[in-house]
Amino acid sequence: MKKDALRLDLWLRDLGPSNELRKWFGHRAERWPEFQRRYREELEQPFRRELLSQLAELAQHGPLTLLYGARDEERNQAVVLRALLEEGAES
């Protein structure tokens, strides 16, 4: 699906993994655990923590749809973001 056809309410581009991490991962299943660790580490950067907080706030007010460009539905950045949002909801 093309980005123009998505009708997005909000796109937090800077919340995605860095280009370096994304290229290193290459959607190789054996790198998934390390990708998750590195991506979570990237999300600890102050400006990304702020964006993640914004996302968590939106999630409290209704359904939230996380989009991703990968073909792999089980190993992508949205899976990591969802886990972080769920962990935040539990604490």
C-alpha atoms as one frame of an Amber mdcrd trajectory, in Angstrom:
protein
   0.000   0.000   0.000   1.321   3.430  -0.860   1.827   5.933   1.940  -0.504
   8.432   0.221  -3.362   5.917   0.359  -3.061   5.265   4.105  -4.984   8.306
   5.385  -2.785   8.518   8.472  -3.742  10.568  11.507  -0.162  10.679  12.732
   3.198   9.378  11.555   5.978   9.301  14.146   8.760   8.607  11.674  11.520
   9.119  14.247  10.092   6.305  16.360  11.231   3.738  13.815  14.563   1.934
  14.034  17.646   3.717  12.736  18.661   3.037   9.144  21.778   1.307  10.426
  19.785  -1.061  12.653  17.191  -1.730   9.995  19.862  -2.573   7.411  21.793
  -4.745   9.874  18.639  -6.704  10.755  17.683  -7.310   7.120  14.652  -9.272
   8.422  16.853 -12.250   9.155  14.989 -14.389  11.682  18.168 -15.378  13.534
  18.845 -11.679  14.241  15.378 -10.988  15.687  16.304 -11.280  19.397  19.283
  -8.951  18.959  17.220  -6.557  16.824  14.666  -6.292  19.619  17.375  -5.567
  22.174  19.074  -2.939  19.994  15.801  -1.305  18.991  14.677  -1.043  22.612
  18.046   0.536  23.350  17.484   3.092  20.585  14.046   3.841  22.005  15.707
   4.921  25.263  17.010   8.073  23.563  15.219  11.077  25.110  13.517  12.308
  21.938  12.287   8.796  21.177  11.090   8.283  24.767   8.990  11.410  24.278
   7.487  10.037  21.061   6.824   6.688  22.718   5.052   8.505  25.558   2.936
  10.321  22.989   2.031   6.983  21.415   1.157   5.504  24.819  -1.108   8.477
  25.523  -2.938   7.966  22.239  -3.349   4.257  23.020  -5.156   5.129  26.248
  -7.861   6.976  24.318  -8.856   4.299  21.867  -7.660   1.827  19.290  -4.197
   2.374  17.886  -2.962   0.853  14.642   0.792   0.410  14.252   1.925   0.138
  10.648   5.116  -1.425   9.351   6.676  -1.957   5.963   8.061  -5.452   6.485
   6.512  -8.560   4.980   7.186 -10.503   8.185   4.191 -10.009  10.486   5.930
 -11.558  13.504   9.308  -9.808  13.375   9.081  -6.065  12.770   9.272  -2.788
  14.675   5.518  -2.668  15.329   5.821  -5.898  17.345   8.472  -4.283  19.544
   6.430  -1.087  19.956   3.292  -3.056  20.839   5.218  -5.004  23.482   6.554
  -1.791  24.996   3.091  -0.235  25.062   1.654  -3.355  26.702   4.461  -3.425
  29.266   3.737   0.217  30.101   0.043  -0.557  30.549   0.878  -3.313  33.034
   3.036  -1.126  35.265
